[in-house]
């Protein structure tokens, strides 16, 4: 079993994260990325990522948290975490949403 990191090293190293990012970037279609994610992640991890991604376009449109919860079933706590990341994160959500042809259409209520 992998030993648990100490709090100071709880985040992956920049180099390790870059290796993973490069692997994902090497994939050429949404189907390839989906296959990779299914192999890499547990069902619970995938569900958590899908939940977070589903609320991004709704938050960017200004939909209230309670309405997002009613539309998606995603907890208000998770919605708040995604909102904070949209405000103070690295900009990845907005970048991916802007480049994705299907993400905003699939999550539009």
Secondary structure by P-SEA (a helix, b strand, c coil): cccccccccccccaaaaaaaaaaaaacccaaaaaaaaaacccaaaaaaaaaaaaaaaaaaacccaaaaaaaccccaaaaaaaaaaaacccaaaaaaaaacccccccccc
